[in-house]
Each structure stands twice: as structure tokens, then as C-alpha cells.
Amino acid sequence: MAELRYPLGQHNRADVRSQTGKSADELTVADIRNGTITAADAAVDPDTLRRQAEFAEQGGNPQLADNLRRGAELALFSDDDVLRFYDALRPGRSSVAELQGIAAELEAGGAERCAALVHEAIAHYSRRGLIS
């Protein structure tokens, strides 16, 4: 693999891969139109998000780096799961036990950063009386 340079899509296109292993160069509008590229072929690979996080951190934006790393963790979950997590985290939508269950599910799936964020939300919601 070549030395990574930012932006990845411009300087390292062959190294930017989707979750199905397709490179950025293999994802064309023509292939989408004729049905040879699916939504799964266009799903971002967690490694790409982690690389982007490195660039964000080097550029002095640790918050963006953290968000990209959490995104890398969530990239391996289904869209339905991610939407379920999001909906459950809205204030008043879930109990402490339900959110603890989501945190455990995230941890089991290797999403430790996301699980920590759920635990932080539980503590914050509890302090503010937004959860029981």
C-alpha cells in the first residue's frame, strides 16, 4: 500500500475500498445504472474511516477523529441496527436497562467507543431526569 495522503479519494483511490472489497475506481455511475454495483458495494469500509480519523487528528480536529472512529465501529452493523440505536438514544425513548442492553450489544460487536458513548448518555440522562 502506498503512503497515504489526504484526501484519500484523490491520492490513494486504489487503497480506498468498500466493505465488499471494491476500490473507489470500481464504483462508477454506469455500473450503478446497469445494476452491477449494489448498495453493499458502496458501503464504506471501516479502515477507510479510521484512516480519515488519522487525518482529522493530524489536522487538529480530535472531535471529528472520534466521530469517524465511532463511525468505523458502526459501519459493520446493519442500517436497521444503527437506526434502532439512534432511536433508542433519543431522550425519553428507552429505559436505563434498554440502553444498557444496547451498550452490551455494541460492545459484543466490537464497538467499544460507541458503547462508552451510550454509557455516557445513560449517566447524563439520569442526572437530568430524562430516563428511568
BELMO-V914478 format. One record per residue. N is the residue number from 1. PHI is phi as a letter, one per 20 degrees, with the letter a starting at -180 (NA if undefined). PSI is psi in whole degrees, -180 to 180 (* if undefined). OMEGA is omega in whole degrees, -180 to 180 (NA if undefined). Layout:
BEGIN
n: [N | N]
phi: [PHI | PHI]
psi: [PSI | PSI]
omega: [OMEGA | OMEGA]
END
This chain:
BEGIN
n: [1 | 2 | 3 | 4 | 5 | 6 | 7 | 8 | 9 | 10 | 11 | 12 | 13 | 14 | 15 | 16 | 17 | 18 | 19 | 20 | 21 | 22 | 23 | 24 | 25 | 26 | 27 | 28 | 29 | 30 | 31 | 32 | 33 | 34 | 35 | 36 | 37 | 38 | 39 | 40 | 41 | 42 | 43 | 44 | 45 | 46 | 47 | 48 | 49 | 50 | 51 | 52 | 53 | 54 | 55 | 56 | 57 | 58 | 59 | 60 | 61 | 62 | 63 | 64 | 65 | 66 | 67 | 68 | 69 | 70 | 71 | 72 | 73 | 74 | 75 | 76 | 77 | 78 | 79 | 80 | 81 | 82 | 83 | 84 | 85 | 86 | 87 | 88 | 89 | 90 | 91 | 92 | 93 | 94 | 95 | 96 | 97 | 98 | 99 | 100 | 101 | 102 | 103 | 104 | 105 | 106 | 107 | 108 | 109 | 110 | 111 | 112 | 113 | 114 | 115 | 116 | 117 | 118 | 119 | 120 | 121 | 122 | 123 | 124 | 125 | 126 | 127 | 128 | 129 | 130 | 131 | 132]
phi: [NA | f | f | f | c | e | f | g | f | e | d | c | g | f | e | e | c | e | f | e | n | f | e | g | f | e | d | d | f | f | f | f | f | e | n | e | d | d | f | f | f | e | f | f | e | g | f | f | f | f | f | f | f | f | f | f | f | f | e | n | c | f | f | f | g | f | f | f | f | f | f | f | f | f | g | e | e | f | g | f | f | f | f | f | f | g | f | f | e | f | g | n | e | c | e | g | f | f | f | f | f | f | g | f | f | f | f | f | e | n | d | f | f | f | f | f | f | f | f | f | f | g | f | f | f | f | g | e | m | e | b | c]
psi: [137 | 162 | 134 | 135 | 149 | 144 | 143 | -43 | -16 | -41 | -22 | 44 | -39 | -24 | -10 | 116 | 153 | 176 | -24 | 3 | -1 | 140 | 164 | -33 | -22 | -6 | 99 | 155 | -39 | -43 | -33 | -45 | -39 | 4 | 10 | -9 | 129 | 174 | -37 | -33 | -22 | -2 | 131 | 140 | 138 | -33 | -36 | -43 | -38 | -38 | -43 | -37 | -40 | -43 | -42 | -43 | -45 | -29 | 5 | 23 | 75 | -29 | -43 | -40 | -44 | -43 | -42 | -38 | -39 | -38 | -39 | -39 | -43 | -19 | -23 | -4 | 156 | 159 | -40 | -41 | -45 | -43 | -37 | -44 | -47 | -48 | -41 | -29 | -8 | 135 | 134 | -1 | -23 | 158 | 169 | -45 | -42 | -43 | -35 | -36 | -40 | -42 | -41 | -40 | -43 | -45 | -43 | -29 | 8 | 14 | 64 | -39 | -42 | -40 | -41 | -37 | -38 | -43 | -39 | -41 | -41 | -47 | -44 | -48 | -39 | -46 | -35 | 3 | 26 | 0 | 153 | *]
omega: [179 | 175 | -177 | 176 | -180 | -10 | -177 | -176 | -180 | -173 | -175 | -174 | -177 | -179 | 178 | -175 | 174 | 179 | 179 | 177 | 179 | 177 | 179 | 179 | -179 | -179 | -178 | 177 | 179 | 179 | 176 | -180 | -178 | 172 | 179 | 175 | 179 | 177 | 179 | 179 | -178 | -179 | -176 | 177 | 180 | 179 | 178 | 178 | 178 | 176 | 178 | 178 | 177 | 179 | 179 | -180 | 178 | 180 | 176 | -180 | -177 | 179 | 177 | 178 | 178 | 179 | 179 | 178 | 176 | 177 | 177 | 178 | -177 | -176 | -178 | 176 | 179 | 177 | 180 | 178 | -179 | 178 | 177 | 178 | -179 | -178 | -179 | -177 | 177 | -177 | 177 | -177 | -173 | 174 | 175 | -178 | 179 | 179 | 175 | 176 | 178 | 178 | 179 | 178 | 178 | 179 | 180 | 179 | 178 | -178 | -176 | 179 | 179 | 178 | 178 | 178 | 178 | 177 | 177 | 178 | 178 | -179 | -179 | 180 | 179 | 179 | -177 | 180 | -178 | -176 | 178 | NA]
END
